[in-house]
Amino acid sequence: MNKNELLKKFGKNVKIERIKKDLTREQLSEIMEVSVNYLSGVECGKANMSLGKVLELAQFLGTDIENLLNFK
């Protein structure tokens, strides 16, 4: 797996968890205090998120960090 594949799989996991919580990108970006463009980039696999932000994201989504980092 290369970096681009990793980012795309992570972004897909983020989108799935966000939709499960019935949140729009706008709502989640406001909660996380990041721009909608940044969150969109993460979900599309074009932006890289720090591990600290990944942990915050998991907490905001009420999910385990492992769900976001599951690449199978």
TORPA-4810 file (N, C-alpha, C, O; in nm, 3 decimals):
<nodes>
NODE_1_0.086_-0.118_0.000_0.000_0.000_0.000_0.090_0.124_0.000_0.186_0.132_0.077_M
NODE_2_0.058_0.217_-0.085_0.135_0.342_-0.087_0.058_0.452_-0.013_-0.054_0.430_0.034_N
NODE_3_0.118_0.569_-0.003_0.061_0.679_0.074_-0.075_0.720_0.019_-0.168_0.744_0.097_K
NODE_4_-0.089_0.730_-0.113_-0.216_0.771_-0.172_-0.328_0.673_-0.140_-0.440_0.714_-0.109_N
NODE_5_-0.298_0.545_-0.148_-0.399_0.442_-0.116_-0.438_0.450_0.031_-0.555_0.438_0.066_E
NODE_6_-0.339_0.471_0.117_-0.364_0.483_0.260_-0.456_0.601_0.290_-0.552_0.587_0.365_L
NODE_7_-0.425_0.717_0.231_-0.507_0.835_0.255_-0.650_0.817_0.203_-0.745_0.862_0.267_L
NODE_8_-0.665_0.751_0.089_-0.800_0.727_0.035_-0.880_0.634_0.124_-0.999_0.656_0.147_K
NODE_9_-0.816_0.528_0.174_-0.886_0.434_0.261_-0.923_0.500_0.393_-1.033_0.479_0.445_K
NODE_10_-0.832_0.581_0.448_-0.862_0.653_0.571_-0.978_0.750_0.548_-1.071_0.756_0.629_F
NODE_11_-0.973_0.824_0.438_-1.081_0.919_0.406_-1.215_0.851_0.392_-1.317_0.905_0.436_G
NODE_12_-1.216_0.733_0.331_-1.341_0.658_0.318_-1.395_0.619_0.455_-1.515_0.628_0.479_K
NODE_13_-1.306_0.577_0.545_-1.348_0.541_0.681_-1.405_0.661_0.754_-1.504_0.649_0.826_N
NODE_14_-1.342_0.776_0.737_-1.391_0.899_0.800_-1.532_0.931_0.750_-1.621_0.961_0.829_V
NODE_15_-1.550_0.924_0.620_-1.681_0.954_0.562_-1.788_0.858_0.612_-1.899_0.900_0.645_K
NODE_16_-1.755_0.730_0.618_-1.850_0.629_0.667_-1.892_0.660_0.810_-2.011_0.660_0.842_I
NODE_17_-1.794_0.688_0.896_-1.826_0.717_1.037_-1.904_0.847_1.050_-1.994_0.857_1.134_E
NODE_18_-1.872_0.947_0.968_-1.946_1.075_0.973_-2.091_1.054_0.933_-2.182_1.107_0.997_R
NODE_19_-2.112_0.977_0.828_-2.249_0.951_0.782_-2.327_0.869_0.885_-2.446_0.892_0.905_I
NODE_20_-2.261_0.773_0.949_-2.327_0.695_1.055_-2.381_0.784_1.166_-2.485_0.757_1.226_K
NODE_21_-2.307_0.893_1.193_-2.349_0.988_1.298_-2.444_1.095_1.243_-2.483_1.186_1.316_K
NODE_22_-2.481_1.082_1.115_-2.575_1.174_1.052_-2.525_1.319_1.059_-2.601_1.411_1.088_D
NODE_23_-2.396_1.336_1.032_-2.337_1.469_1.031_-2.298_1.508_0.889_-2.252_1.425_0.811_L
NODE_24_-2.317_1.635_0.857_-2.267_1.685_0.730_-2.120_1.722_0.748_-2.070_1.731_0.860_T
NODE_25_-2.051_1.742_0.638_-1.912_1.788_0.647_-1.905_1.921_0.719_-1.814_1.946_0.798_R
NODE_26_-2.001_2.006_0.692_-2.004_2.138_0.755_-2.017_2.126_0.907_-1.948_2.195_0.982_E
NODE_27_-2.107_2.038_0.951_-2.127_2.021_1.095_-2.002_1.965_1.162_-1.960_2.014_1.267_Q
NODE_28_-1.941_1.863_1.101_-1.823_1.803_1.160_-1.705_1.900_1.158_-1.628_1.906_1.254_L
NODE_29_-1.690_1.975_1.051_-1.579_2.070_1.045_-1.595_2.178_1.152_-1.496_2.224_1.209_S
NODE_30_-1.718_2.218_1.178_-1.742_2.318_1.283_-1.708_2.260_1.420_-1.644_2.327_1.501_E
NODE_31_-1.749_2.137_1.446_-1.721_2.072_1.574_-1.570_2.059_1.594_-1.519_2.081_1.704_I
NODE_32_-1.499_2.022_1.487_-1.355_1.999_1.496_-1.272_2.126_1.484_-1.151_2.124_1.505_M
NODE_33_-1.338_2.236_1.449_-1.270_2.364_1.429_-1.165_2.355_1.318_-1.052_2.403_1.332_E
NODE_34_-1.207_2.293_1.206_-1.125_2.288_1.084_-1.213_2.336_0.969_-1.335_2.344_0.982_V
NODE_35_-1.151_2.368_0.858_-1.230_2.415_0.744_-1.301_2.298_0.675_-1.257_2.183_0.682_S
NODE_36_-1.409_2.329_0.608_-1.483_2.229_0.531_-1.392_2.176_0.419_-1.394_2.057_0.388_V
NODE_37_-1.313_2.265_0.359_-1.222_2.223_0.252_-1.120_2.122_0.302_-1.088_2.026_0.232_N
NODE_38_-1.068_2.143_0.422_-0.972_2.048_0.480_-1.039_1.913_0.502_-0.984_1.810_0.464_Y
NODE_39_-1.156_1.913_0.563_-1.227_1.788_0.590_-1.262_1.717_0.459_-1.253_1.595_0.450_L
NODE_40_-1.302_1.793_0.361_-1.331_1.736_0.229_-1.205_1.671_0.171_-1.211_1.562_0.114_S
NODE_41_-1.093_1.739_0.186_-0.966_1.684_0.138_-0.930_1.555_0.208_-0.879_1.462_0.146_G
NODE_42_-0.955_1.549_0.337_-0.928_1.426_0.413_-1.015_1.313_0.360_-0.966_1.204_0.333_V
NODE_43_-1.144_1.340_0.345_-1.237_1.236_0.299_-1.206_1.191_0.156_-1.234_1.077_0.120_E
NODE_44_-1.150_1.279_0.075_-1.116_1.244_-0.063_-0.977_1.183_-0.076_-0.936_1.142_-0.184_C
NODE_45_-0.904_1.177_0.035_-0.770_1.120_0.032_-0.664_1.215_-0.020_-0.558_1.171_-0.063_G
NODE_46_-0.692_1.344_-0.016_-0.598_1.443_-0.068_-0.528_1.521_0.043_-0.428_1.588_0.017_K
NODE_47_-0.578_1.513_0.164_-0.517_1.583_0.278_-0.480_1.481_0.385_-0.552_1.384_0.409_A
NODE_48_-0.367_1.505_0.447_-0.317_1.417_0.552_-0.355_1.476_0.688_-0.343_1.597_0.709_N
NODE_49_-0.400_1.392_0.779_-0.441_1.436_0.911_-0.340_1.385_1.013_-0.299_1.269_1.007_M
NODE_50_-0.300_1.470_1.106_-0.205_1.427_1.210_-0.272_1.325_1.303_-0.394_1.318_1.312_S
NODE_51_-0.190_1.247_1.370_-0.244_1.147_1.462_-0.325_1.211_1.574_-0.425_1.156_1.619_L
NODE_52_-0.281_1.328_1.619_-0.357_1.399_1.722_-0.497_1.434_1.674_-0.594_1.420_1.749_G
NODE_53_-0.507_1.481_1.549_-0.638_1.514_1.493_-0.721_1.389_1.469_-0.843_1.391_1.483_K
NODE_54_-0.655_1.278_1.432_-0.727_1.152_1.413_-0.791_1.110_1.546_-0.906_1.065_1.549_V
NODE_55_-0.718_1.124_1.654_-0.772_1.090_1.787_-0.890_1.181_1.820_-0.993_1.133_1.867_L
NODE_56_-0.876_1.312_1.797_-0.987_1.405_1.820_-1.108_1.368_1.735_-1.221_1.368_1.783_E
NODE_57_-1.084_1.336_1.609_-1.191_1.299_1.518_-1.267_1.178_1.570_-1.390_1.177_1.570_L
NODE_58_-1.194_1.076_1.614_-1.258_0.956_1.668_-1.345_0.992_1.788_-1.456_0.941_1.803_A
NODE_59_-1.294_1.079_1.874_-1.370_1.120_1.992_-1.496_1.197_1.952_-1.603_1.173_2.008_Q
NODE_60_-1.484_1.290_1.857_-1.600_1.367_1.812_-1.705_1.277_1.747_-1.825_1.301_1.759_F
NODE_61_-1.659_1.172_1.677_-1.751_1.080_1.610_-1.801_0.970_1.703_-1.887_0.891_1.665_L
NODE_62_-1.747_0.964_1.824_-1.789_0.861_1.919_-1.753_0.721_1.873_-1.830_0.628_1.894_G
NODE_63_-1.637_0.707_1.811_-1.594_0.577_1.761_-1.453_0.549_1.809_-1.382_0.639_1.855_T
NODE_64_-1.412_0.425_1.799_-1.275_0.388_1.833_-1.183_0.431_1.720_-1.220_0.425_1.603_D
NODE_65_-1.065_0.474_1.756_-0.967_0.516_1.656_-0.937_0.401_1.559_-0.904_0.424_1.443_I
NODE_66_-0.950_0.278_1.607_-0.924_0.161_1.522_-1.021_0.154_1.404_-0.984_0.105_1.297_E
NODE_67_-1.143_0.204_1.421_-1.240_0.206_1.310_-1.194_0.299_1.198_-1.218_0.272_1.081_N
NODE_68_-1.129_0.406_1.235_-1.080_0.500_1.135_-0.951_0.450_1.069_-0.922_0.483_0.954_L
NODE_69_-0.874_0.371_1.143_-0.746_0.325_1.094_-0.750_0.180_1.044_-0.645_0.117_1.029_L
NODE_70_-0.868_0.127_1.019_-0.884_-0.008_0.967_-0.878_-0.003_0.814_-0.965_0.055_0.750_N
NODE_71_-0.775_-0.064_0.757_-0.753_-0.054_0.614_-0.773_-0.186_0.540_-0.720_-0.204_0.430_F
NODE_72_-0.847_-0.277_0.599_-0.872_-0.406_0.533_-0.983_-0.397_0.433_-1.016_-0.496_0.368_K
</nodes>
